[in-house]
Amino acid sequence: MSAYLPTTPRFLNSRRNSIHLAAVGSSSSSRSRIPSSYSFLLRPLASSSSSDEAPNYFPDFCPLLRMEVLRSSYNQLFRATHILLLFTISTNFFAEKGFMTKASLEKNKGLVENLCQYGVIKSKKVAEMMETIDRGLFVPYGSQPYSDSPMPIGYNATISAPHMHATCLELLKDHLKPGMRALDVGSGTGYLTACFAMMVGPDGHAIGVEHIPELGAASIKNIKRSAAEPLMRGGSLSVHVADGRLGWPELAPYDTIHVGAAASEVPKALLDQLKPGGRIVIPVGNFFQELKVIDKNPDGSVATRTDASVRYVPLTSRSAQLHEL
């Protein structure tokens, strides 16, 4: 049953801030009262008249119609709450599924523009890559993906700050040309692995190695939601669960090796898997750490230089990393 109400019937008393439901043949003293704490739900229906009671358009012989007014107002509240709940659920769904919105793309672009403005990003190639791979798809839901700071991703691991990602991409860009091979040790959420894959293209190979199985699985999901998904589907991009200190010899040698955690010394296996003319970027040190750039010469010798002082989580075994959990 429904009704069109031109105004409020008299059982809605705007002055007393309470609601009465009249029964057939009952007196006003026998009317049941709904507590005034609920009456605010129906205030928008109250008459603007200055009289004590709004005009009665529904005589006493029709109490069901008057009750329908009350029920209709509660239904409206229920529908509004239902819509809000659906909106919240759908927002979380799209965020978790990684559908890029215009707002997220604009924020990612703004992050890249700031890094360019402050001179962290120097090349058009790196700027375009960081715009293409949306960082928001590679951080835990509820984080601030476009803040220039590292963020925890669970299992005593972090995703590096955007300025460190930009720095490493700038150092490696000449070794990430189409058709080249790149190894990302400690690939974490998969962000840089996806960037490497986009830069070397379908004719190259980008391999991520992560020793925490849960992070490896999550990184695959992240990559599949990103612009790098076709490369993973085509086989030129892959993520493996293994000890990154041993590299990934199956596809060696590599033009580029990036290490996303600080080693006490450069692992020999990584040096062995580096192609002559290739480059490693790796943080080295314990308490005091430096970002090292290591180039392998054609004769197999290496040249090492320091790019910056940094702070990374340690490159260690799986059991040692999870020991504190």
C-alpha positions as CSV (number, residue, x, y, z in Angstrom):
1,M,0.0,0.0,0.0
2,S,1.3,3.4,-0.9
3,A,0.0,6.9,-0.8
4,Y,0.9,10.4,-2.0
5,L,1.1,12.8,0.9
6,P,0.7,16.5,0.1
7,T,1.6,17.4,3.7
8,T,1.9,15.9,7.2
9,P,-1.2,14.5,9.0
10,R,-1.9,15.6,12.5
11,F,-0.5,12.6,14.2
12,L,3.0,14.1,13.4
13,N,3.1,16.8,16.1
14,S,6.0,19.1,15.2
15,R,5.8,21.1,18.4
16,R,5.9,18.2,20.9
17,N,8.6,16.4,18.9
18,S,6.8,13.1,19.3
19,I,4.7,10.8,17.1
20,H,1.3,9.2,17.8
21,L,-0.4,6.3,16.1
22,A,-4.1,6.4,16.6
23,A,-6.2,3.2,16.6
24,V,-9.8,3.0,15.4
25,G,-12.1,4.4,18.0
26,S,-9.3,5.1,20.5
27,S,-8.9,8.3,22.5
28,S,-5.8,10.4,22.5
29,S,-4.9,9.1,26.0
30,S,-4.8,5.5,24.7
31,R,-2.6,6.3,21.7
32,S,0.7,4.5,21.6
33,R,3.7,6.7,21.4
34,I,6.9,6.3,19.4
35,P,9.9,7.7,21.4
36,S,10.9,11.2,20.4
37,S,14.5,10.0,19.6
38,Y,13.1,8.5,16.4
39,S,11.0,11.5,15.4
40,F,13.9,13.3,13.7
41,L,13.6,10.8,10.9
42,L,10.3,12.3,10.0
43,R,11.1,16.0,10.5
44,P,11.5,16.7,6.8
45,L,7.8,15.7,6.5
46,A,6.7,18.2,9.2
47,S,4.4,21.1,8.3
48,S,5.9,24.6,8.2
49,S,2.6,25.8,9.7
50,S,2.9,27.7,13.0
51,S,-0.2,26.0,14.3
52,D,0.0,23.3,17.0
53,E,-0.9,20.5,14.6
54,A,-0.7,20.1,10.8
55,P,-4.0,19.8,8.9
56,N,-5.5,16.3,9.1
57,Y,-6.0,15.0,5.6
58,F,-6.7,11.4,6.9
59,P,-9.7,11.0,9.1
60,D,-9.8,8.6,12.1
61,F,-11.4,5.8,10.1
62,C,-8.1,5.3,8.2
63,P,-5.3,4.5,10.7
64,L,-3.6,2.1,8.3
65,L,-2.9,5.0,5.9
66,R,-1.4,7.0,8.7
67,M,0.8,4.1,9.7
68,E,1.9,3.7,6.1
69,V,3.3,7.2,6.3
70,L,5.6,6.2,9.1
71,R,6.6,3.0,7.4
72,S,7.4,4.8,4.2
73,S,9.7,7.2,6.1
74,Y,11.6,4.2,7.6
75,N,11.7,2.6,4.2
76,Q,13.4,5.7,2.8
77,L,16.0,5.6,5.6
78,F,16.6,1.9,4.9
79,R,17.0,2.6,1.2
80,A,19.5,5.4,1.8
81,T,21.5,3.2,4.2
82,H,21.4,0.4,1.6
83,I,22.7,2.6,-1.1
84,L,25.5,3.9,1.1
85,L,26.5,0.3,2.0
86,L,26.5,-0.7,-1.7
87,F,28.6,2.3,-2.6
88,T,31.2,1.4,0.2
89,I,31.3,-2.2,-0.9
90,S,31.7,-1.3,-4.6
91,T,34.4,1.2,-3.8
92,N,36.4,-1.4,-1.9
93,F,35.8,-3.9,-4.6
94,F,37.2,-1.7,-7.4
95,A,40.1,-0.7,-5.2
96,E,40.9,-4.3,-4.4
97,K,40.5,-5.4,-8.1
98,G,42.8,-2.6,-9.1
99,F,40.5,-0.8,-11.6
100,M,42.3,2.5,-12.2
101,T,40.1,5.5,-11.7
102,K,40.6,9.0,-13.2
103,A,41.5,10.2,-9.7
104,S,44.1,7.6,-9.1
105,L,45.7,8.2,-12.5
106,E,45.8,11.9,-11.9
107,K,47.4,11.4,-8.4
108,N,50.0,9.0,-9.9
109,K,50.7,11.6,-12.7
110,G,51.1,14.3,-10.0
111,L,53.6,12.2,-8.1
112,V,55.7,11.7,-11.3
113,E,55.5,15.5,-12.0
114,N,56.8,16.3,-8.6
115,L,59.7,13.9,-8.9
116,C,60.5,15.5,-12.3
117,Q,60.2,19.0,-10.7
118,Y,62.7,18.1,-8.0
119,G,65.2,16.5,-10.4
120,V,64.8,12.9,-9.2
121,I,63.4,11.9,-12.6
122,K,65.7,13.3,-15.3
123,S,64.6,11.4,-18.4
124,K,61.4,11.2,-20.4
125,K,61.7,7.5,-20.6
126,V,61.5,7.0,-16.8
127,A,58.7,9.6,-16.4
128,E,56.6,7.8,-19.0
129,M,57.2,4.4,-17.4
130,M,56.3,5.6,-13.9
131,E,53.1,7.2,-15.3
132,T,52.2,4.0,-17.1
133,I,52.7,1.7,-14.1
134,D,50.3,3.1,-11.4
135,R,51.9,2.8,-8.0
136,G,48.5,2.6,-6.4
137,L,48.1,-0.9,-7.7
138,F,51.2,-2.1,-5.9
139,V,50.6,-1.0,-2.3
140,P,48.3,-2.5,0.4
141,Y,44.8,-1.3,0.3
142,G,44.3,1.6,2.7
143,S,47.9,2.9,2.3
144,Q,48.9,6.3,0.8
145,P,50.4,5.1,-2.5
146,Y,51.3,8.5,-3.8
147,S,53.2,9.7,-0.7
148,D,56.9,9.8,-1.3
149,S,57.8,7.4,1.5
150,P,58.4,3.6,1.9
151,M,55.5,1.6,3.1
152,P,55.2,-1.7,5.0
153,I,53.8,-4.6,2.9
154,G,53.8,-7.3,5.6
155,Y,56.3,-10.0,6.5
156,N,58.9,-7.4,7.7
157,A,59.2,-6.1,4.1
158,T,58.5,-2.7,2.5
159,I,57.9,-1.1,-0.8
160,S,60.5,1.6,-1.5
161,A,59.6,5.2,-1.7
162,P,58.8,6.5,-5.2
163,H,62.0,8.6,-5.3
164,M,64.1,5.5,-4.8
165,H,62.2,3.7,-7.5
166,A,62.8,6.7,-9.8
167,T,66.5,6.8,-8.8
168,C,67.0,3.1,-9.6
169,L,65.2,3.4,-12.9
170,E,67.4,6.3,-13.9
171,L,70.5,4.4,-13.0
172,L,69.4,1.3,-15.0
173,K,67.5,2.9,-18.0
174,D,70.4,2.4,-20.5
175,H,70.4,-1.3,-19.5
176,L,66.6,-1.7,-19.9
177,K,66.3,-1.4,-23.6
178,P,63.9,-3.6,-25.8
179,G,65.1,-7.2,-26.0
180,M,67.3,-7.0,-22.8
181,R,67.0,-9.2,-19.7
182,A,66.4,-7.8,-16.2
183,L,66.5,-9.5,-12.8
184,D,64.7,-8.0,-9.8
185,V,65.9,-9.5,-6.5
186,G,63.5,-9.1,-3.6
187,S,60.7,-8.1,-6.0
188,G,58.2,-7.5,-3.2
189,T,54.9,-6.1,-4.6
190,G,56.2,-6.4,-8.1
191,Y,56.3,-2.7,-9.0
192,L,59.8,-2.4,-10.3
193,T,59.5,-5.8,-12.0
194,A,56.6,-4.5,-13.9
195,C,58.5,-1.3,-14.9
196,F,61.5,-3.4,-16.1
197,A,59.2,-5.6,-18.2
198,M,57.6,-2.6,-19.9
199,M,61.0,-1.2,-20.7
200,V,62.5,-4.4,-22.1
201,G,59.3,-5.2,-23.9
202,P,57.9,-8.5,-25.2
203,D,61.2,-9.5,-26.9
204,G,63.1,-9.2,-23.6
205,H,62.7,-10.8,-20.2
206,A,62.0,-9.4,-16.7
207,I,62.2,-11.8,-13.8
208,G,61.2,-11.1,-10.2
209,V,62.5,-13.3,-7.4
210,E,60.8,-13.1,-4.0
211,H,61.5,-15.5,-1.1
212,I,58.2,-14.9,0.8
213,P,55.5,-17.0,-1.0
214,E,52.7,-14.8,0.0
215,L,54.4,-11.7,-1.4
216,G,55.2,-13.5,-4.6
217,A,51.6,-14.5,-5.1
218,A,50.4,-11.0,-4.2
219,S,52.9,-9.4,-6.7
220,I,51.5,-11.6,-9.5
221,K,48.0,-10.4,-8.8
222,N,49.3,-6.8,-8.7
223,I,51.0,-7.1,-12.1
224,K,48.0,-8.7,-13.7
225,R,46.0,-5.6,-12.8
226,S,48.5,-3.3,-14.3
227,A,49.6,-2.3,-17.8
228,A,52.2,-5.0,-17.7
229,E,49.6,-7.8,-17.6
230,P,50.0,-8.7,-21.4
231,L,53.7,-9.2,-20.9
232,M,53.1,-11.7,-18.0
233,R,50.5,-13.4,-20.1
234,G,52.9,-13.6,-23.0
235,G,55.7,-15.1,-20.9
236,S,58.3,-12.3,-21.0
237,L,57.5,-11.3,-17.4
238,S,57.5,-13.8,-14.5
239,V,57.8,-13.9,-10.7
240,H,59.4,-16.8,-8.9
241,V,59.6,-17.8,-5.2
242,A,63.3,-18.5,-4.4
243,D,66.3,-17.2,-2.5
244,G,67.2,-14.0,-4.4
245,R,70.8,-14.1,-3.2
246,L,71.3,-17.0,-5.6
247,G,69.8,-15.0,-8.5
248,W,67.9,-16.9,-11.2
249,P,70.4,-18.8,-13.3
250,E,67.9,-20.3,-15.7
251,L,67.7,-17.0,-17.7
252,A,71.2,-15.6,-17.0
253,P,73.1,-13.6,-18.0
254,Y,71.3,-10.4,-17.3
255,D,71.8,-6.9,-18.6
256,T,70.3,-5.5,-15.4
257,I,70.2,-6.8,-11.9
258,H,68.4,-4.8,-9.2
259,V,68.4,-5.7,-5.6
260,G,65.7,-4.3,-3.3
261,A,67.3,-5.1,0.0
262,A,70.6,-4.3,1.6
263,A,73.3,-7.0,1.5
264,S,76.3,-7.0,3.8
265,E,78.3,-7.7,0.6
266,V,77.5,-8.2,-3.0
267,P,76.4,-11.8,-3.6
268,K,78.9,-13.6,-5.9
269,A,76.1,-15.4,-7.7
270,L,74.7,-12.1,-8.9
271,L,78.0,-10.9,-10.2
272,D,78.4,-14.2,-12.0
273,Q,75.0,-13.8,-13.6
274,L,75.7,-10.3,-14.8
275,K,76.4,-10.0,-18.5
276,P,79.6,-8.1,-19.6
277,G,78.5,-4.6,-20.2
278,G,75.7,-5.1,-17.7
279,R,74.9,-3.2,-14.4
280,I,73.9,-4.1,-10.9
281,V,72.3,-1.6,-8.5
282,I,72.3,-2.8,-5.0
283,P,72.3,-1.3,-1.5
284,V,75.2,-2.5,0.6
285,G,75.9,-2.3,4.3
286,N,74.3,-3.0,7.6
287,F,73.6,0.0,9.8
288,F,75.2,2.4,7.3
289,Q,74.2,1.6,3.8
290,E,75.2,2.9,0.4
291,L,73.5,2.4,-3.0
292,K,76.2,0.8,-5.1
293,V,76.4,0.9,-8.9
294,I,78.4,-2.0,-10.3
295,D,79.4,-2.2,-14.0
296,K,80.9,-5.4,-15.5
297,N,83.6,-4.7,-18.1
298,P,84.0,-6.8,-21.3
299,D,87.0,-8.6,-19.7
300,G,84.8,-9.7,-16.7
301,S,86.3,-7.2,-14.2
302,V,83.9,-4.8,-12.4
303,A,83.9,-1.1,-11.6
304,T,82.0,0.0,-8.5
305,R,80.8,3.5,-7.4
306,T,78.5,4.8,-4.7
307,D,75.4,6.7,-5.7
308,A,73.9,7.7,-2.4
309,S,73.4,6.8,1.3
310,V,70.2,4.8,1.7
311,R,68.3,2.8,4.2
312,Y,66.8,-0.6,3.2
313,V,65.6,-3.7,4.9
314,P,68.3,-6.4,5.0
315,L,68.8,-9.0,2.3
316,T,68.6,-12.2,4.3
317,S,67.1,-15.6,4.5
318,R,63.3,-16.3,4.6
319,S,63.5,-17.6,8.2
320,A,65.6,-14.7,9.4
321,Q,63.2,-12.2,7.8
322,L,60.2,-13.9,9.4
323,H,61.9,-14.4,12.8
324,E,60.4,-11.3,14.4
325,L,56.8,-12.2,13.4
